[in-house]
Amino acid sequence: MHFDNELADKLVGKYILIGITYFDSNGEIESIQQLHGIVKNALQEKGILIALKGVHQDEIWNMPPDTSSISVAEPGIYNRRRGSGLVFCVSCV
């Protein structure tokens, strides 16, 4: 894992779109989950804490302390997989 403190500092308060793919023991895709919300804090020793929105409103999710797969998303409207809604993004990572 890689944790970039400079990037982590910029994440706090930003809207984040998250895609998680789960694999079985044979390397086949088992399931895909999509989440989105506001980054509350990002600390190497605690991970990246996110206040979820949408169908997971008011839940908290803690990502591992790894910034290597985080990139800036262009502002726009993102259609979530399987018809589970739209995410309107002005300032996303």
N, C-alpha and C positions, 0 to 999 in steps of 0.2 A: 504494500500500500504506500501511497505517496500523499503527504499532506502539505499543501502550499499555504503558509500562514497569510501571505499577502492576498491570495485569492479568497481564502476563508473570511478575512476581514470584509471583503467586498460583498460577500454573499448575504450577510445579515440584513434583514429587511426586504430582501428580494423575493420575488415569486419564483418558485422552482417547479419544473416539470420533471417527473421521475418515471422511468420505465424500468421494470424489474423482470428478468426472465429467469425462471426456475427450471433446472435440468434434472433429469433422473440419473440413476447410476450408469446408464448407457450413453449419456450425453444427449439424449433426446429432450426436446422441449416438453416440459410438464405443464407449465402454465405461465402466463404473462400477466403482470399487474401494472397498472398505471395510477400514479398518485400525483397530487399537486398541492402546493401550499406555500406558506411564508417561512423563510429561514429565520428562526428565533436566535440561534447562536451556532457557532462553528468553532469547536475547540479540538485540538489534536488529541487531548487526553479523554474527551467525552464524546466526540463524534459531532455530527451535524443534526441539530434538532429542528424539526419542521412541524409547524402548526398546520395540519391538513385542512383542505377546503373541499367543497363538493359533497359527494356521497359520504366522505369520511370527515365531514365538518366537525370541529371541536376535538378531534383525536390528535394525539401527538405521535410523531414517528421519528425514530432516531437512526439516521444513516451512519454507517461506519465512517471513521475519520480518514476518508480517502477522497481527495479532490481530483484525481487523475482523469476521471470520466466526466467532469463537469465542464460545460462550455456555454457560452452566451447564446441565447435563442433570439431570433429576430422578433420584433413586436408583431403581433398578429393574432389570428384566431386559430386555435389548434383543436382538431377533431379527435377525440379520444377513441381508441379502438372499441369495437363491438357496440357502437352506438350509445356509449355511456355518457354522452354530453360533449359540450364545447368548453374550451378554456380560453378566455380572452386575456391576452398577455400584452402589457405595455412595457414592463421592465422585468424580463425573465432571464433566468440562467438555466 
